[in-house]
Amino acid sequence: MIENSFFYMDGDVVNEDVIERFDLRKHSRNLRYSTTKKNDVISFVGFIIKNDEMLVSMPKHYIEHSKIENLSDSDLKILFDIFMKTTLSKEQTYLGELEEFEANFPFKSFFDIYKYYQRYGLYKETYEVIKEGYSGRISWKETIRKSNQIVNGKSIIFNPLYIKKNVNNHVFITECMIYAINSTLHRFKAFIKLAPVNTIVNPELFANREYVIARLHYFSQNVFKDLDKKLINSLINFFENECDGGDIICKHYDFENIWERMIERYLNNYFKEIDTNLFPIFKDKKNQKSLEFKKGYFKINAAKLEQSIQPDHYYVDESHNQYIFDSKYYGKSSNKDYKQIAYTAILKDLTVGNIYSILFLPTEHKMKSEMNFKLKKSYYNIDNPKSALATVYTYLNIKDVMIKFLK
């Protein structure tokens, strides 16, 4: 980890010294004014590296505030890996093209280069050399064409013999690979834990980026294998987008989208059942068969057909039970959250089975559930259990959800 690091969580108040150190007011999305805290708070999750200092903003409720200075490289790696997993699935040149995600380093190109290295090793250009010799595979075509022929009785002796050998030539592309891999791993050693290449290249060879990129473009026109072409294109993208100086940023401005995606994976892999308190039960091990929670879409307004409701996580099981789940990335439950109640009331008669309504929120503590809303008996038909609307808040340990998502 960078020695001089500053740790926060999304939504924390930031003191003016840190704001100035990392020039946070330079971009309007870095900070927002909190009316409840009456101060500027961090409004992103991620990293800013400035010279020999690093600002880290973890997701809300990742850790107790009193323990935030105990964050380790493993915690930073979890967050970085979450960014990679949720963003590298997009077809991008480098991470930073999504509106909610911003990065100024070509991480995608780096991982493509490293993937090639893991599978095929360093790039080698193999070519065939034919020369005089007596050890190896004989090239009879060249021997007959070039050698002196000596007739000895009924035999013909060729002198000299010409031998074929395959030579692996380590070229400029290989040096580019070594530099791209080792320089990136050194720069981001806090959260990219991969083995470097056990070879050193002179970094001064890459001081002139325009020359490096021009040479790579030249090689790309003279390579025929698709995987080699892809490697060279990744190297070109890497050198075109690598930061030579200034701040290095890797930030997500709407972590709620990632929270929703992680919850859906968590439900599909670990959800077991609802207990008698209407609270969810999860398995320790993955379900043998993934469930099918996904975003619901229901056009409910006959007068205005374009109006719809969209529960975050909707599922109907084999017994026709409905699961209407939502995920919210905020700190505490709110009695003003009527949307979940409305979803439940609208969809309760869509199937013949039971209906379960839960809102999932992050916590730094162990999982717990609580009843958020339970309709008074005077407002529903006791002969129709489904009319007894109830919604539950379930707090899931956000670190545990992140780790399971990465699995």
C-alpha positions as CSV (number, residue, x, y, z in Angstrom):
1,M,0.0,0.0,0.0
2,I,1.1,3.6,-0.6
3,E,2.5,4.7,2.7
4,N,0.8,8.1,2.8
5,S,-2.9,7.0,2.3
6,F,-6.1,8.6,3.3
7,F,-9.1,6.4,4.0
8,Y,-12.8,7.3,3.7
9,M,-16.1,5.8,2.8
10,D,-18.7,7.0,0.3
11,G,-20.7,9.8,2.0
12,D,-18.0,10.7,4.6
13,V,-17.2,14.3,5.4
14,V,-13.8,15.3,4.0
15,N,-11.6,17.9,5.6
16,E,-10.4,20.8,3.6
17,D,-6.7,19.7,3.8
18,V,-7.5,16.4,1.9
19,I,-9.8,18.3,-0.5
20,E,-6.8,20.6,-1.4
21,R,-4.2,17.7,-1.5
22,F,-6.2,15.8,-4.1
23,D,-7.8,18.8,-5.8
24,L,-11.2,17.4,-5.3
25,R,-13.0,20.5,-6.2
26,K,-11.5,20.3,-9.7
27,H,-14.3,17.9,-10.7
28,S,-17.8,18.6,-9.5
29,R,-18.7,14.9,-9.1
30,N,-16.0,14.3,-6.5
31,L,-18.0,16.0,-3.7
32,R,-21.6,16.8,-2.8
33,Y,-23.1,18.9,-0.1
34,S,-24.9,16.8,2.6
35,T,-27.8,18.7,4.1
36,T,-27.9,16.2,7.1
37,K,-24.1,16.6,7.8
38,K,-24.1,20.2,6.7
39,N,-20.7,19.7,5.0
40,D,-19.1,18.4,1.8
41,V,-18.9,14.6,1.6
42,I,-17.2,12.2,-0.8
43,S,-19.6,11.2,-3.6
44,F,-17.6,8.4,-5.3
45,V,-16.1,5.0,-4.6
46,G,-12.5,4.4,-5.7
47,F,-9.0,5.6,-5.7
48,I,-7.0,8.8,-6.5
49,I,-3.2,8.5,-6.6
50,K,-1.3,11.7,-6.6
51,N,2.5,11.4,-6.6
52,D,3.3,9.4,-3.4
53,E,-0.1,9.8,-1.8
54,M,-3.4,7.9,-2.3
55,L,-7.0,8.8,-1.4
56,V,-9.2,5.7,-0.9
57,S,-13.0,5.9,-0.8
58,M,-14.6,2.5,0.1
59,P,-18.3,1.7,-0.3
60,K,-20.8,2.8,2.4
61,H,-20.7,0.5,5.5
62,Y,-17.7,-1.4,4.3
63,I,-16.1,-1.1,7.7
64,E,-16.7,0.6,11.1
65,H,-15.4,4.1,11.0
66,S,-13.3,3.5,14.1
67,K,-11.5,0.7,12.2
68,I,-11.1,2.4,8.8
69,E,-7.3,2.9,9.3
70,N,-7.0,-0.9,9.5
71,L,-7.9,-1.3,5.9
72,S,-5.3,-3.4,4.1
73,D,-4.1,-4.2,0.6
74,S,-6.6,-7.1,0.5
75,D,-9.5,-4.7,1.0
76,L,-8.2,-2.4,-1.7
77,K,-7.8,-5.4,-4.0
78,I,-11.4,-6.5,-3.3
79,L,-12.7,-3.1,-4.5
80,F,-10.4,-2.9,-7.5
81,D,-11.4,-6.5,-8.5
82,I,-15.1,-5.5,-8.3
83,F,-14.4,-2.6,-10.7
84,M,-12.6,-4.9,-13.1
85,K,-15.3,-7.6,-13.0
86,T,-18.2,-5.1,-13.5
87,T,-16.5,-3.0,-16.1
88,L,-14.1,-5.3,-18.1
89,S,-17.2,-7.1,-19.4
90,K,-17.9,-4.0,-21.5
91,E,-16.3,-3.7,-24.9
92,Q,-14.0,-0.8,-24.1
93,T,-10.6,0.3,-25.2
94,Y,-9.8,1.1,-21.6
95,L,-11.8,1.5,-18.4
96,G,-13.3,5.0,-18.3
97,E,-15.8,5.1,-21.1
98,L,-18.8,4.4,-18.9
99,E,-20.7,7.5,-17.6
100,E,-20.7,6.3,-14.0
101,F,-17.1,5.0,-14.1
102,E,-14.0,7.1,-14.6
103,A,-10.4,5.9,-15.0
104,N,-7.4,7.3,-16.8
105,F,-5.3,4.2,-17.0
106,P,-5.6,1.5,-19.7
107,F,-6.5,-1.4,-17.4
108,K,-8.3,-3.4,-20.0
109,S,-5.3,-3.3,-22.3
110,F,-3.0,-4.3,-19.4
111,F,-5.2,-7.4,-18.6
112,D,-5.3,-8.4,-22.2
113,I,-1.5,-8.3,-22.4
114,Y,-1.2,-10.2,-19.1
115,K,-3.7,-12.8,-20.3
116,Y,-1.5,-13.4,-23.4
117,Y,1.5,-13.7,-21.2
118,Q,-0.1,-16.3,-18.9
119,R,-1.2,-18.4,-21.9
120,Y,1.7,-18.1,-24.3
121,G,4.6,-16.5,-22.5
122,L,6.5,-13.6,-23.9
123,Y,6.1,-12.9,-27.5
124,K,8.6,-14.7,-29.7
125,E,9.0,-14.5,-33.4
126,T,10.1,-17.9,-34.7
127,Y,11.9,-18.1,-38.0
128,E,13.9,-20.8,-39.8
129,V,17.7,-20.6,-40.4
130,I,19.6,-22.8,-42.8
131,K,23.4,-23.0,-42.4
132,E,26.3,-25.4,-42.8
133,G,26.7,-28.1,-40.2
134,Y,26.5,-31.7,-39.4
135,S,24.2,-31.8,-36.3
136,G,20.4,-31.3,-36.7
137,R,17.8,-31.6,-39.4
138,I,19.3,-31.7,-42.9
139,S,17.8,-29.5,-45.5
140,W,18.3,-31.8,-48.5
141,K,16.9,-29.2,-50.9
142,E,19.6,-26.7,-49.9
143,T,22.3,-29.4,-49.6
144,I,21.7,-30.6,-53.1
145,R,21.5,-27.1,-54.5
146,K,24.6,-25.7,-52.8
147,S,27.0,-28.5,-51.8
148,N,29.8,-30.1,-53.7
149,Q,28.9,-33.6,-54.9
150,I,31.7,-36.2,-54.5
151,V,31.1,-39.5,-56.3
152,N,32.5,-42.4,-54.3
153,G,31.8,-45.7,-56.1
154,K,28.0,-46.0,-56.2
155,S,27.5,-43.3,-53.5
156,I,27.3,-39.6,-53.7
157,I,28.8,-37.6,-50.8
158,F,27.6,-34.0,-50.2
159,N,30.0,-31.6,-48.6
160,P,29.1,-29.6,-46.7
161,L,25.6,-30.4,-45.4
162,Y,23.1,-27.7,-44.8
163,I,21.1,-27.9,-41.5
164,K,17.7,-26.4,-40.7
165,K,17.2,-24.7,-37.3
166,N,14.2,-22.8,-35.8
167,V,15.3,-19.6,-34.0
168,N,13.2,-17.7,-31.5
169,N,13.9,-14.0,-31.9
170,H,13.0,-11.8,-28.9
171,V,11.9,-8.6,-30.6
172,F,10.7,-5.1,-29.7
173,I,7.2,-6.5,-29.0
174,T,8.6,-8.6,-26.2
175,E,10.2,-5.6,-24.6
176,C,7.0,-3.7,-24.8
177,M,5.2,-6.6,-23.0
178,I,7.7,-6.6,-20.2
179,Y,7.5,-2.9,-19.7
180,A,3.7,-2.8,-19.8
181,I,3.3,-5.7,-17.3
182,N,6.1,-4.8,-14.8
183,S,5.4,-1.0,-14.8
184,T,1.7,-1.5,-14.1
185,L,2.3,-4.1,-11.4
186,H,4.7,-1.8,-9.7
187,R,2.4,1.2,-9.9
188,F,-0.6,-0.6,-8.6
189,K,1.0,-3.1,-6.3
190,A,-1.5,-2.3,-3.6
191,F,-4.4,-4.0,-5.5
192,I,-3.0,-5.9,-8.5
193,K,-1.5,-9.1,-7.1
194,L,0.0,-10.8,-10.1
195,A,3.5,-12.1,-10.7
196,P,5.8,-9.8,-12.7
197,V,8.0,-10.8,-15.6
198,N,11.4,-11.9,-14.3
199,T,13.2,-9.8,-16.9
200,I,14.2,-6.2,-16.8
201,V,14.0,-3.7,-19.7
202,N,15.4,-0.2,-19.7
203,P,12.4,2.2,-19.2
204,E,14.3,4.9,-21.2
205,L,13.5,2.8,-24.3
206,F,9.9,3.9,-23.9
207,A,10.4,7.6,-23.2
208,N,9.5,8.5,-26.7
209,R,5.9,7.2,-26.9
210,E,5.2,8.3,-30.4
211,Y,8.2,6.3,-31.6
212,V,7.1,3.2,-29.6
213,I,3.5,3.4,-31.0
214,A,4.7,4.0,-34.6
215,R,6.9,0.8,-34.3
216,L,4.1,-1.2,-32.9
217,H,1.8,-0.1,-35.8
218,Y,4.5,-1.2,-38.2
219,F,4.7,-4.6,-36.6
220,S,0.9,-5.0,-36.6
221,Q,1.1,-4.9,-40.4
222,N,3.6,-7.7,-40.5
223,V,2.0,-10.2,-38.1
224,F,-0.4,-12.8,-39.4
225,K,-1.8,-14.7,-36.3
226,D,-5.0,-13.2,-34.9
227,L,-3.8,-13.6,-31.3
228,D,-0.6,-11.8,-32.1
229,K,-2.4,-9.0,-33.8
230,K,-4.7,-8.7,-30.7
231,L,-1.6,-8.5,-28.5
232,I,0.0,-5.7,-30.5
233,N,-3.3,-3.7,-30.6
234,S,-3.5,-4.0,-26.8
235,L,0.1,-2.8,-26.6
236,I,-0.8,0.2,-28.8
237,N,-3.8,1.0,-26.7
238,F,-1.7,0.7,-23.6
239,F,1.0,3.2,-24.7
240,E,-1.6,5.6,-26.2
241,N,-3.4,5.8,-22.9
242,E,-0.8,5.2,-20.2
243,C,-0.5,8.2,-17.8
244,D,2.9,9.8,-18.0
245,G,2.2,12.0,-15.0
246,G,-0.5,13.7,-12.9
247,D,-3.2,12.0,-10.9
248,I,-4.2,8.4,-11.5
249,I,-7.9,8.0,-11.0
250,C,-10.2,4.9,-10.8
251,K,-13.6,6.0,-9.5
252,H,-17.2,4.9,-9.6
253,Y,-19.8,7.7,-9.1
254,D,-22.9,5.4,-8.8
255,F,-22.0,2.4,-6.7
256,E,-25.7,1.7,-6.3
257,N,-25.6,0.1,-9.7
258,I,-22.8,-2.3,-8.6
259,W,-24.7,-3.0,-5.3
260,E,-27.8,-4.0,-7.3
261,R,-25.8,-6.2,-9.6
262,M,-24.0,-7.9,-6.7
263,I,-27.3,-8.5,-4.8
264,E,-28.8,-10.2,-7.9
265,R,-25.8,-12.6,-8.1
266,Y,-26.0,-13.2,-4.3
267,L,-29.7,-14.0,-4.5
268,N,-29.3,-16.4,-7.5
269,N,-26.3,-18.2,-5.9
270,Y,-27.1,-18.3,-2.2
271,F,-30.8,-17.6,-1.5
272,K,-32.6,-20.6,0.1
273,E,-36.0,-19.7,1.5
274,I,-38.2,-17.4,3.6
275,D,-38.7,-18.2,7.3
276,T,-41.8,-17.9,9.4
277,N,-40.9,-14.3,10.2
278,L,-40.8,-13.4,6.5
279,F,-37.0,-13.1,6.8
280,P,-34.7,-14.5,4.1
281,I,-32.4,-17.5,4.7
282,F,-29.2,-17.9,2.7
283,K,-26.9,-20.9,2.2
284,D,-23.2,-20.9,2.9
285,K,-22.5,-22.8,-0.3
286,K,-23.7,-21.9,-3.8
287,N,-27.0,-23.3,-5.0
288,Q,-26.4,-26.3,-7.3
289,K,-28.6,-24.6,-9.8
290,S,-28.7,-20.8,-10.0
291,L,-32.1,-19.2,-9.3
292,E,-33.6,-16.7,-11.8
293,F,-33.9,-13.4,-9.9
294,K,-33.8,-10.6,-12.5
295,K,-35.2,-7.1,-13.0
296,G,-39.0,-7.2,-13.3
297,Y,-40.9,-5.1,-15.8
298,F,-44.7,-4.5,-15.5
299,K,-46.9,-2.1,-17.4
300,I,-49.5,-1.3,-14.8
301,N,-51.3,1.8,-16.1
302,A,-54.1,1.1,-18.5
303,A,-54.5,4.8,-19.1
304,K,-50.9,5.5,-19.8
305,L,-49.3,2.3,-21.2
306,E,-45.8,3.7,-21.1
307,Q,-45.8,3.8,-17.3
308,S,-44.4,0.7,-15.5
309,I,-42.9,-0.5,-12.3
310,Q,-39.5,-2.3,-12.2
311,P,-38.6,-4.3,-9.1
312,D,-34.8,-4.8,-8.9
313,H,-35.0,-8.5,-8.2
314,Y,-38.1,-10.4,-9.2
315,Y,-38.6,-14.2,-9.1
316,V,-41.5,-16.7,-9.2
317,D,-40.7,-20.2,-7.9
318,E,-42.3,-23.5,-8.9
319,S,-45.0,-23.1,-6.2
320,H,-46.0,-19.8,-7.8
321,N,-44.6,-17.8,-4.8
322,Q,-43.6,-14.2,-5.8
323,Y,-40.4,-12.7,-4.5
324,I,-40.4,-8.9,-4.9
325,F,-37.0,-7.8,-3.8
326,D,-35.3,-4.4,-4.1
327,S,-31.7,-3.3,-3.3
328,K,-30.9,0.1,-1.9
329,Y,-27.3,1.5,-1.4
330,Y,-27.9,3.8,1.5
331,G,-27.0,3.9,5.1
332,K,-30.2,3.5,7.1
333,S,-33.7,2.3,6.6
334,S,-36.3,5.0,5.8
335,N,-39.9,4.9,6.8
336,K,-40.6,7.0,3.8
337,D,-39.7,4.2,1.4
338,Y,-43.2,3.5,0.1
339,K,-42.1,2.1,-3.3
340,Q,-41.6,-1.4,-2.0
341,I,-45.0,-1.3,-0.3
342,A,-46.6,-0.1,-3.5
343,Y,-44.9,-2.9,-5.6
344,T,-46.2,-5.5,-3.1
345,A,-49.8,-4.1,-3.2
346,I,-49.9,-4.0,-7.0
347,L,-48.4,-7.4,-7.7
348,K,-49.9,-9.5,-4.9
349,D,-52.6,-11.1,-7.0
350,L,-50.4,-11.8,-10.0
351,T,-49.9,-15.4,-8.9
352,V,-51.7,-17.8,-6.7
353,G,-48.8,-18.4,-4.3
354,N,-47.5,-16.3,-1.4
355,I,-45.8,-12.9,-1.9
356,Y,-42.6,-11.9,-0.2
357,S,-41.2,-8.4,-0.2
358,I,-37.7,-7.5,1.0
359,L,-35.4,-4.5,0.6
360,F,-31.7,-5.2,0.9
361,L,-29.3,-2.7,2.3
362,P,-25.5,-2.8,3.1
363,T,-24.0,-3.1,6.6
364,E,-20.6,-3.5,8.1
365,H,-22.1,-5.9,10.7
366,K,-23.5,-9.4,10.5
367,M,-26.7,-9.9,8.4
368,K,-29.9,-9.0,10.2
369,S,-33.5,-8.6,9.2
370,E,-36.3,-6.4,10.6
371,M,-40.0,-5.9,9.8
372,N,-40.3,-2.5,8.1
373,F,-44.0,-2.4,7.3
374,K,-46.9,-4.6,8.4
375,L,-50.5,-3.5,7.6
376,K,-52.8,-3.2,10.5
377,K,-55.5,-5.9,10.7
378,S,-58.3,-3.3,10.4
379,Y,-57.0,-2.5,6.9
380,Y,-57.1,-6.0,5.3
381,N,-59.2,-9.1,5.0
382,I,-58.1,-11.7,7.5
383,D,-59.6,-14.4,5.3
384,N,-57.1,-13.4,2.6
385,P,-53.6,-13.7,3.9
386,K,-52.1,-12.0,0.8
387,S,-53.9,-8.8,1.7
388,A,-51.9,-8.5,4.9
389,L,-49.1,-6.5,3.3
390,A,-45.7,-6.8,4.9
391,T,-42.2,-5.6,3.8
392,V,-38.9,-6.5,5.4
393,Y,-35.5,-4.8,5.6
394,T,-32.5,-7.1,5.4
395,Y,-29.0,-5.8,6.0
396,L,-26.3,-7.8,4.3
397,N,-22.6,-7.5,5.1
398,I,-21.3,-5.6,2.1
399,K,-17.8,-7.1,2.3
400,D,-19.2,-10.6,2.3
401,V,-21.4,-9.8,-0.7
402,M,-18.4,-8.4,-2.6
403,I,-16.2,-11.4,-1.9
404,K,-18.9,-13.8,-3.0
405,F,-19.5,-11.8,-6.1
406,L,-15.9,-12.1,-7.1
407,K,-16.1,-15.9,-6.7
